[in-house]
Amino acid sequence: MAASLILPSTTDVEMRSAPIEPSWIIEGNPVSRSHVLSTSADGTSQTIIWSCTEGRFNWYYDIDETIMIMEGSIVLESDGMPPKRYGVGDVIFFRDGAHAKWHVEGHVKKIAFCRKTNPAMIGFMVRVVNKLKRMFLSPGERRPATLMGAG
């Protein structure tokens, strides 16, 4: 049976322990939990629900990650960025290679959209292939433009 192309989900899911790297913890005993809601067919992207109790810790990003805070609040700081509080509804993008100091105030729950970064040449080739598809396929043969492929 082929995989479904549309996968509805909910953010009210049972989460499993997802410990923070102990050497990253600065203060307190933050306890984090997560649940993967979806994974792209090529395995390079995931949507994750993540929660954490109070504490301060470093986080080092080896992926691109966009988050939206669903509950609670955090204070983030990074090189060249003074401490700033974020709360429910705030959206933050962390590039691959970023480092941030997190201070979870009480608790936080976020939804995260994570993407493994491809080397620049692969990204260029994907854009070329998408451009060629748009140029040579008739409108009835192609799918509507996506946000990433629009342009």
Protein Blocks (a to p, Z undefined) as FASTA:
>chain_A
ZZdfbdcddfbdcdddddddfklpmgdjdddddddfbdcfkopaccddddddeddddddd
fbdcddddfbhcdddddehiacddddehiacdddehiacddddehiacddddddddddfk
lmmmmmmmmmmmmmmpcfklpccddfklgZZ
